[in-house]
Amino acid sequence: MDEKRTIAALAALAQQTRLQTFRLLVQQEPEGVPAGELARLLGVPQNTMSAHLSILSQAGLVTSERQGRSILYRADFEGLRAMTLYLLKDCCGGRAALCQPLIDELACGCAPGEPVRES
């Protein structure tokens, strides 16, 4: 990931509904959630949710798959990983000791589908 894509991903998450959408999609992995259900769960009009999902998709944070008449959305963990690694590598400037406490905290030890331990 480069600086431009990292800025787009961070900007996409810097809005309440998009952050809530992304968090909900992470919680629903690996099943994903149809767009209409996302709108209902978050109390957002469907056309507004479509706009938010488009921004998250362009930022590389969600993927979509057509299933019949609906579109199923999932969190894009590769995009999240790339953004996080870019920030860690860039900010630490090759000095692993600076980032190690953060890396240790991020390594929650949970497998996909398991709840994340809260601090």
C-alpha positions in Angstrom: 0.0 0.0 0.0 1.2 3.5 -0.7 0.6 6.9 0.9 -2.3 7.8 -1.3 -4.3 4.5 -0.6 -3.5 4.7 3.1 -4.9 8.3 3.2 -8.0 7.1 1.4 -8.5 4.2 3.8 -8.1 6.4 6.9 -10.4 9.0 5.4 -13.0 6.4 4.7 -12.9 5.2 8.3 -13.0 8.8 9.6 -16.8 9.0 9.4 -19.1 7.5 12.0 -21.4 5.4 9.7 -18.5 4.0 7.6 -16.6 3.1 10.8 -19.7 1.4 12.2 -20.2 -0.4 8.9 -16.7 -1.7 8.8 -16.8 -2.9 12.4 -20.1 -4.7 11.7 -18.6 -6.4 8.6 -15.6 -7.5 10.6 -17.9 -9.0 13.3 -19.9 -10.8 10.6 -17.0 -12.6 9.0 -16.9 -14.8 7.1 -20.6 -14.7 6.2 -20.8 -11.1 5.1 -23.9 -8.9 5.1 -26.2 -7.8 2.3 -26.3 -4.1 1.7 -30.0 -3.7 2.7 -29.4 -5.5 6.0 -26.4 -3.2 6.8 -28.7 -0.2 6.2 -31.4 -1.7 8.4 -29.0 -2.6 11.2 -27.4 0.8 11.3 -30.6 2.8 10.7 -29.3 4.4 7.5 -31.3 4.9 4.3 -30.3 2.3 1.6 -29.1 4.9 -0.9 -26.9 6.5 1.9 -25.5 3.1 2.8 -24.7 2.5 -0.9 -22.6 5.7 -1.0 -20.8 4.7 2.2 -20.1 1.2 0.9 -18.8 2.6 -2.3 -16.3 4.8 -0.4 -15.2 1.9 1.7 -14.8 -0.3 -1.4 -12.8 2.3 -3.3 -10.5 2.6 -0.2 -9.8 -1.1 -0.3 -11.6 -1.9 3.0 -14.6 -3.9 1.8 -15.4 -6.4 -1.0 -18.7 -7.2 -2.6 -20.2 -10.2 -4.2 -23.5 -10.4 -6.1 -25.7 -13.2 -4.8 -28.9 -13.3 -6.7 -30.6 -9.9 -6.4 -28.6 -8.7 -3.5 -24.9 -7.7 -3.0 -23.1 -9.3 -0.1 -20.4 -7.2 1.6 -17.4 -8.4 3.6 -14.5 -6.7 5.3 -11.4 -6.8 3.2 -8.8 -7.9 5.7 -6.0 -7.7 3.1 -6.7 -4.0 2.7 -6.8 -3.5 6.5 -3.5 -5.5 6.8 -1.8 -3.5 4.0 -2.8 -0.2 5.6 -1.7 -1.2 9.1 1.6 -2.6 7.8 2.2 0.6 5.8 1.7 2.7 8.9 3.8 0.5 11.1 6.7 0.2 8.6 6.6 3.9 7.7 6.2 5.3 11.2 8.8 3.0 12.8 11.3 3.8 10.1 13.0 0.4 10.4 13.3 0.6 14.2 11.3 -2.4 15.3 11.7 -1.6 19.0 9.5 1.5 18.5 6.6 -0.6 17.2 7.0 -3.8 19.2 4.6 -2.8 22.0 1.9 -1.9 19.4 2.5 -5.1 17.5 2.3 -7.1 20.7 -1.1 -5.5 21.5 -2.4 -6.0 18.0 -1.5 -9.7 18.1 -4.7 -10.6 20.0 -4.1 -14.3 19.5 -7.6 -14.8 18.2 -8.5 -16.8 15.1 -11.0 -15.6 12.5 -14.5 -15.9 13.9 -13.3 -15.7 17.5 -14.1 -12.6 19.6 -11.3 -10.0 20.0 -10.1 -9.6 23.6 -11.0 -6.2 24.9 -8.5 -4.2 26.9 
